Amino acid sequence: MGKIVHEYIDRNKVEIAVKLGTSLVDMYAKYGDIENSLKVFNGMGVKDVLTWSAVIIRRANHGFGEHALDYLAKIISGGIKANDITFIGVLSACSHVGVVDRGWTYFTSMNDKYGVTPKIEHYGCMVDLLGRMAHLREARELIRNMPFAPDAIVWRTFISACKIHKNMELVEEATVNLLELEPHMDGNYVLLSNMYAQGKKWDDVVNVRRRMRDKNIHKIPGSSSIEVDNVVYEFIAGYRSHPKSKEIYEMLAEMIEQLISSVLQDMNDKAKEHALAYHNEKLAFAFGLLSSWVYNTDCKDSPSL
């Protein structure tokens, strides 16, 4: 849809001013089309700090961290004043590249050198950077010394890093803090319960579930969405209300058969059972395949996976 709008703009010779150009740069980059994003960017006669920031953030998000950091130097040399959004992109780029020292340098110089006061989003980026690189105690200290109370996003970022690096002590501490912020969020209790189960703390698992029951909190089933012909379809595990449920489950059965014959043959029975369950992601994926048949040249009556 965005490409259609862009074609309309070009066909009708609509002037691509700063705001419109920035929107196109951001749209293409969010989609992952870096080539067209840069084509629009390079074709813009005038760019403001938001234009540059969009390029930095999206290139960082798509794995071009070093390139994203290069754009900060171009901003400065071009006489444009970097703002708080710019530094979200810069710190995110440091996180993706994994350069802790450079991240600290940018973070500590934001106020003194660039006149930008760090916000909670910047602290969150630093927690992410430190967490990715297993500097968990340093990240925890940064959270403690923030000039404002950490929000749920900061805690979830920290929890994710602690889980990756298997520090259950810090996961528990962070999850307790998260529960204080969001006492009625079902996912937080599930996270804590799963953590206790992983550590075989069954009494704690029971206590968490009892707390959910006492607060009348129910786990909301996860869902997966897929867009087909400009319509978004949503699936949950075991979903059978779709008009094409029969065909979807037949497609899923074929997917599973091919998985068994290839990647799943070395799994134990329990892991295989989990992998083959009718999860919402698999149902959505099966529907996507069903809706976009790709026929073999040898056999036009059967789909090719």
Residue pairs with C-beta under 8 A, 6 or more apart in sequence:
1 230
2 24
2 27
2 28
2 31
6 24
8 14
9 16
9 20
9 24
14 20
16 24
16 40
16 43
16 44
17 46
18 44
18 46
18 47
18 48
18 50
18 51
21 40
21 41
21 43
21 44
21 47
21 51
22 47
22 48
22 50
22 51
22 54
24 37
24 40
25 37
25 40
25 41
25 44
25 51
25 54
25 55
25 58
26 37
26 54
26 58
28 34
28 36
28 37
28 40
29 37
29 54
29 55
29 57
29 58
29 59
29 61
29 62
30 58
32 62
34 58
34 59
34 62
34 64
37 55
37 58
38 55
41 47
41 51
41 55
44 51
47 80
48 80
49 75
49 80
49 81
49 82
49 83
49 85
49 86
50 85
52 71
52 74
52 75
52 80
52 86
53 82
53 83
53 85
53 86
53 88
53 89
55 68
55 71
56 68
56 71
56 72
56 86
56 89
56 90
56 93
57 68
57 85
57 88
57 89
57 92
59 65
59 67
59 68
59 71
59 93
60 68
60 89
60 90
60 92
60 93
60 95
60 96
61 92
61 96
63 96
65 93
65 94
65 95
65 96
65 97
66 93
66 97
68 89
68 90
68 92
68 93
69 90
69 93
69 94
69 97
69 102
72 82
72 86
72 90
72 106
75 82
75 86
76 82
81 114
81 115
82 90
82 114
82 116
83 116
84 116
84 117
84 119
84 121
84 122
86 116
87 106
87 107
87 110
87 114
87 116
87 118
87 122
88 121
88 122
88 125
90 106
91 103
91 106
91 107
91 122
91 125
91 126
91 129
92 125
92 128
94 100
94 102
94 103
94 106
94 125
94 129
95 103
95 125
95 128
95 129
95 132
98 129
98 132
98 133
100 129
100 130
100 133
100 135
103 125
103 126
103 129
104 126
107 118
107 122
107 126
110 116
110 117
110 118
110 122
111 117
111 118
120 146
120 148
120 150
120 151
120 154
123 142
123 143
123 146
123 150
123 154
124 153
124 154
124 157
126 139
126 142
127 139
127 142
127 143
127 154
127 157
127 158
127 161
128 157
128 161
130 136
130 138
130 139
130 142
130 161
131 139
131 157
131 158
131 160
131 161
131 162
131 164
131 165
132 161
134 161
134 165
136 158
136 161
136 162
136 165
136 167
136 170
139 158
139 161
140 158
140 170
143 150
143 154
143 155
143 158
146 154
150 177
151 181
152 178
152 181
152 182
152 185
155 174
155 175
155 177
155 178
155 181
156 178
158 170
158 174
159 171
159 174
159 175
159 178
159 191
162 168
162 170
162 171
162 174
163 171
163 195
168 195
168 198
168 199
171 195
172 192
172 195
175 188
175 191
175 192
175 195
176 192
178 188
178 191
179 188
179 189
179 192
182 188
183 215
184 215
184 217
186 212
186 217
186 218
186 219
186 220
189 208
189 209
189 211
189 212
189 217
189 219
190 219
192 208
193 205
193 208
193 209
196 202
196 204
196 205
196 208
197 205
211 217
212 218
212 219
221 236
221 237
221 280
222 236
222 237
222 280
223 234
223 235
223 236
223 280
224 234
224 235
224 280
224 281
224 283
224 284
225 232
225 233
225 234
225 235
225 284
226 232
226 233
226 235
226 284
226 285
226 287
226 288
227 233
228 287
228 288
228 291
228 292
229 291
233 242
233 284
233 287
235 242
235 280
235 283
235 284
235 287
236 280
237 277
237 278
237 279
237 280
237 283
238 278
239 245
239 280
239 283
240 249
242 248
242 287
244 287
244 290
247 290
248 283
248 286
248 287
248 290
249 278
249 286
251 286
251 287
251 289
251 290
251 303
252 278
252 282
252 283
252 286
254 303
254 305
255 282
255 285
255 286
255 289
255 305
256 276
258 305
259 275
259 276
260 272
260 276
264 272
264 275
264 276
267 275
289 303
289 305
290 303
293 303
294 303
294 304
295 301
295 302
295 303
295 304
296 302
296 304
